[in-house]
Amino acid sequence: MNPPAQSRVRVLLVEDDLRVARVNRDLLERDPDVHVVGSAATCAQGDALAQALQPDLILLDVHLPDGSGLGLLRHWRTQGRTTDVALITAADDEASVRLALAHGAFDYLIKPFTGARLNDLLARHRARRLGAAAGRARLDQGRLDRLLGVGHPAPAPLPRGIDPHTLERVAGALHATPVPVTAEEVGELVGLSRVTAWRYLEHLVRSGQAVLEHQYGHAGRPVKLYRVAGPGEAQQAE
């Protein structure tokens, strides 16, 4: 079964060093839900592919043969393109970082970077998409702060046995379902066993991202149902 749409990420790389582009593609596509849909080596190619492919995420270098990636990012924003863009570059000066953030880059990785930091970038992108999908109508301040990362400390390291990619898929499936679901149903959505899905759902409950409900019916053990935590419920979780 296909993973939830929110977990699938179509990426465009704009990087003039073909070796680096190849390495980055390999790192990204270790996640089965990430697909590099195109690779450009110049600003002109990057602009054309961004328009033609409509990627979910663009990973952009600063130093390109025909101009600056920062100029390309500014061009996209003035044209009204709101695609998530992250800089992956050797440009480590504060001015470049400030310009990138001012033009709407949501992340900035300085080469060389670790695979864990790239995974964090993907996780933040997915979280932004989930938040946008949940809040298309209107935003309250609490939801907006969560999208912006305001007032929230860096997430604690995941416990042993919890894979970040699998956790994102389980969380995505939970967000995609309008009613409380069982671990078995979540497992079917993301291609996991019931026990494995249950373990990840219990972690989401402990971290305040999900709520556990019990459905009582016929004689026997109650059915455990899981849903996304609503406003205020996350703060009450232990």
Sequence and secondary structure as in RCSB ss.txt:
>XXXX:A:sequence
MNPPAQSRVRVLLVEDDLRVARVNRDLLERDPDVHVVGSAATCAQGDALAQALQPDLILLDVHLPDGSGLGLLRH
WRTQGRTTDVALITAADDEASVRLALAHGAFDYLIKPFTGARLNDLLARHRARRLGAAAGRARLDQGRLDRLLGV
GHPAPAPLPRGIDPHTLERVAGALHATPVPVTAEEVGELVGLSRVTAWRYLEHLVRSGQAVLEHQYGHAGRPVKL
YRVAGPGEAQQAE
>XXXX:A:secstr
    GGG EEEEEE S HHHHHHHHHHHTTSTTEEEEEEESSHHHHHHHHHHH  SEEEE SEETTEEHHHHHHH
HHHTT   EEEEEES   HHHHHHHHHTT SEEEESS  HHHHHHHHHHHHHHHHHHHHTSS   HHHHHHHHTT
T        TT  HHHHHHHHHHHHH SS B HHHHHHHHT  HHHHHHHHHHHHHTTSEEEEEE  SSSS EEE
EEE  TTHHHH  
